[in-house]
Amino acid sequence: MNAKSLLVAAIALVAAAGASAQEAVYEQPQPVASATTRAAVVADLQQARANGTLLVTEADKQAWGPFVTTRSRAEVRAEVLDAAASGELQALHAETNSFDGQVAKRAAADASRVVAALR
């Protein structure tokens, strides 16, 4: 058993040494040629600052406009109460693999308690 573990350790050592023995290759940096002048870049920057379109951070790039709703609070509340009364709301949150398989019956039974609590 001891000889086997020594053999396995030796094989692992040889494999690790072979993997780390690769030659490092360094590539020289390539020169960069730009078609835009420094003055043009500075002018674009100043124009973006003046317009307010300068994107500095990741949060600026993901800026959302103001949220505008198309429905009133009463309409949304009525829709939720209807979904709770029909059992649709409970079915969305029910166990998919219950032991008795009675998701729809339990949802309908619970609907009256949920609607009463919401009203």
Secondary structure, 3 states (H helix, E strand, C coil): CHHHHHHHHHHHHHHHHHHCCCCCCCCCCCCCCCCCCHHHHHHHHHHHHHHCCCCCCHHHHCCCCCCCCCCCHHHHHHHHHHHHHHCHHHHHCCCCCCCCCCHHHHHHHHHHHHHHHHC
